[in-house]
């Protein structure tokens, strides 16, 4: 059969590109299939320092540094004009002290072009529409190309990094209901008509007990703004998405900073964004990034979980294709679930209000703050940090 590859990767986002770069460095024959044409708009523009380790390890870091994206050195939380800063150079876990805030259309395009320059075969505007597995776990994947013609690829392993496309979860009936349901986010990109002095790091606004907003400035002068909460709570803010968006801007800032903001893109709404699956892997395939699970945008964990899972999946596939045994449950599923569970605790306690009580306390213990900062930086596998190892109990305590 034609089109034989060692690994087929579905999706050319950060997870797929990190996996592709690693496997390409190891001289595997790989194919990346991407449904869209790059550059394309996608949300998830504020990164965490942990993902810098992944870009560095696979040789993608220099291409990103050259783009001069906005440097993110921490995150600020604001409630009732009171703010709390968590700076990445003052954290418990050793690691990167900065990362980026970047338009994902540009960011992902840099990554995709870099793996292409490394010789990776990337097919844009190609969509996976079917997959079968033989008794050995080899896959036969059916793809439709840009000319609406179908072709098949045989691969020893599939990495599904398709993000919200969730290709294999849909085709293999792996989708299950997530824990957090009923949430909605409304967001846009805006540009100020005059230069304003504002905090350059990502800012999270606790608007009330039901809604929070984000403010992410980019180096090109554009600002990503969004609001998240239970879907029902947005009904009283206007009839159209545009009305709701500007009403929430007005409530959040209560000043003229954004009154004359120009919309770069029309407001977009995503409902029920949390996702979950029955299993992260199976014979001949593995799910990474948002294709596997998505919690919530509050702590910007999406890209970090995507690159963590993409790199780990690539390493385990390398090991397996080299004839070495791999325990996918222990080495992949359990490991990733451990980090996801830490983030899940912090997401849940943000919405319960307990985390806000800690963030805006006048008596924050500086040691505790360093440990929390490590979590906010994405170092959620560091068991020496009690805010990781005891995450289910320590916030209540």
Rosetta blueprint (number, residue, H / E / L):
1 X L
2 X L
3 X L
4 X E
5 X E
6 X E
7 X E
8 X E
9 X E
10 X E
11 X L
12 X L
13 X L
14 X H
15 X H
16 X H
17 X H
18 X H
19 X H
20 X H
21 X H
22 X H
23 X H
24 X H
25 X H
26 X L
27 X L
28 X L
29 X L
30 X E
31 X E
32 X E
33 X E
34 X L
35 X L
36 X L
37 X L
38 X L
39 X L
40 X L
41 X L
42 X L
43 X L
44 X L
45 X L
46 X E
47 X L
48 X L
49 X L
50 X H
51 X H
52 X H
53 X H
54 X H
55 X H
56 X H
57 X H
58 X L
59 X L
60 X L
61 X H
62 X H
63 X H
64 X H
65 X H
66 X L
67 X L
68 X L
69 X L
70 X E
71 X E
72 X E
73 X L
74 X E
75 X E
76 X E
77 X E
78 X E
79 X E
80 X L
81 X L
82 X E
83 X E
84 X E
85 X E
86 X E
87 X E
88 X L
89 X L
90 X L
91 X L
92 X L
93 X L
94 X L
95 X L
96 X L
97 X L
98 X L
99 X E
100 X E
101 X E
102 X L
103 X L
104 X H
105 X H
106 X H
107 X H
108 X H
109 X H
110 X H
111 X H
112 X H
113 X H
114 X H
115 X H
116 X H
117 X H
118 X L
119 X L
120 X L
121 X E
122 X E
123 X E
124 X L
125 X L
126 X L
127 X E
128 X E
129 X E
130 X E
131 X E
132 X E
133 X E
134 X L
135 X L
136 X L
137 X L
138 X L
139 X E
140 X E
141 X E
142 X E
143 X E
144 X E
145 X L
146 X L
147 X L
148 X L
149 X L
150 X E
151 X E
152 X E
153 X E
154 X E
155 X E
156 X E
157 X E
158 X E
159 X E
160 X E
161 X L
162 X L
163 X H
164 X H
165 X H
166 X L
167 X H
168 X H
169 X H
170 X H
171 X H
172 X L
173 X L
174 X L
175 X E
176 X E
177 X L
178 X L
179 X L
180 X L
181 X L
182 X L
183 X E
184 X E
185 X E
186 X E
187 X E
188 X E
189 X E
190 X E
191 X E
192 X L
193 X L
194 X L
195 X L
196 X L
197 X L
198 X L
199 X L
200 X L
201 X L
202 X E
203 X E
204 X E
205 X E
206 X E
207 X L
208 X L
209 X L
210 X L
211 X E
212 X E
213 X E
214 X E
215 X E
216 X E
217 X E
218 X L
219 X L
220 X L
221 X L
222 X E
223 X E
224 X E
225 X E
226 X E
227 X E
228 X E
229 X E
230 X E
231 X H
232 X H
233 X H
234 X H
235 X H
236 X H
237 X H
238 X L
239 X L
240 X L
241 X H
242 X H
243 X H
244 X H
245 X H
246 X H
247 X H
248 X H
249 X H
250 X H
251 X H
252 X H
253 X H
254 X L
255 X L
256 X L
257 X L
258 X L
259 X L
260 X L
261 X L
262 X E
263 X E
264 X L
265 X L
266 X L
267 X L
268 X E
269 X E
270 X E
271 X E
272 X L
273 X L
274 X L
275 X E
276 X E
277 X E
278 X L
279 X L
280 X L
281 X E
282 X E
283 X L
284 X L
285 X E
286 X E
287 X E
288 X L
289 X H
290 X H
291 X H
292 X L
293 X L
294 X E
295 X L
296 X L
297 X L
298 X L
299 X L
300 X L
301 X L
302 X H
303 X H
304 X H
305 X H
306 X H
307 X H
308 X H
309 X H
310 X H
311 X H
312 X H
313 X H
314 X H
315 X H
316 X H
317 X H
318 X H
319 X H
320 X H
321 X H
322 X L
323 X L
324 X L
325 X L
326 X L
327 X L
328 X H
329 X H
330 X H
331 X H
332 X H
333 X H
334 X H
335 X H
336 X H
337 X H
338 X H
339 X H
340 X H
341 X H
342 X H
343 X H
344 X H
345 X H
346 X H
347 X H
348 X H
349 X H
350 X H
351 X H
352 X H
353 X L
354 X H
355 X H
356 X H
357 X H
358 X H
359 X H
360 X L
361 X L
362 X L
363 X L
364 X L
365 X L
366 X H
367 X H
368 X H
369 X H
370 X H
371 X H
372 X H
373 X H
374 X H
375 X H
376 X H
377 X L
378 X L
379 X L
380 X L
381 X L
382 X L
383 X L
384 X L
385 X L
386 X H
387 X H
388 X H
389 X H
390 X L
391 X H
392 X H
393 X H
394 X H
395 X L
396 X L
397 X L
